Amino acid sequence: MTKTSPIFPRRGLIVSAQALEDEPLHGGDTMAKMARAALEAGAIGIRTNGAHDIRAIKEAIELPVIGLIKRVIPGADVFITPTMEEVAAILDAGADIVAMDVTDREGRLDAVVELFAYIHGRGAAVMADVSTYEEGIAAAKLGADFVGTTLSGYTPYSKQQEGPDLDLIRRLSSELNIPVVAEGRIWTPEEAVAALDAGADYVVVGSAITRPQLITARYVKAISQKLG
């Protein structure tokens, strides 16, 4: 059963426009331009990293924005919006939805309770990035507004595969009463459609659209293998 949100009233594509500090497209208005291009092509929303890009995109276009901040903490594996500091910065920048790691490690399922309450208290929504079915169920019970398959394959105990985790999408979609967002290793339009067929309410695509160094690398690898 399709489960849409008032934030995204129709099913469709959410484009992840992100560039880390060590990547060529980082800084300036590059991600805002990426977001504008995504809007012109028919995207229904944007997912982006960092207060600067969240604010720039909200000023440039009127699509809903899923915001996150990636922060590496020594000794920790959780880095997608790990603490209240990042949550507050995301909301101050104007994000409609805060995305964060809601995996079952480092006491995270207890730690996010306070973060969820703060986000909801400020009138925004929560997207829980999970890696397993059990984490998705736990996130929904804790009050997440969206559950995304973002971290499948990025925790050591989740399914390791090259393409999107359609089984996880299927299981969560059949069980949850909140929207399920397919995200992670979706490289082709056909894979995006397969995610919708598996029950996803929304599909996030990032690297295949907005990270040219990764797109180029896939072509170079294929050609190199052909040419030997």
Buried (B, 14 or more C-beta within 10 A) or exposed (E): EEBEBEBBEEBBBBBBBBBEEEBEBBEEBBBBBBBBBBBEEEBBBBBBBBBBBBBBBBEBBEBBBBBBBBBEEEEEBBBBBBBEEBBBBBBEBBBBBBBBBBBBBBEBBEBBEEBBEBBBEEEBBBBBBBBBBEBBBBBBEBBBBBBBBBBBBBBEEBBEEEBBBBBBBBBBBEBBEBBBBBBBBBBEEEBBEBBBEBBBBBBBBBBBBBBEEEBEEEEEEEEEEEEE
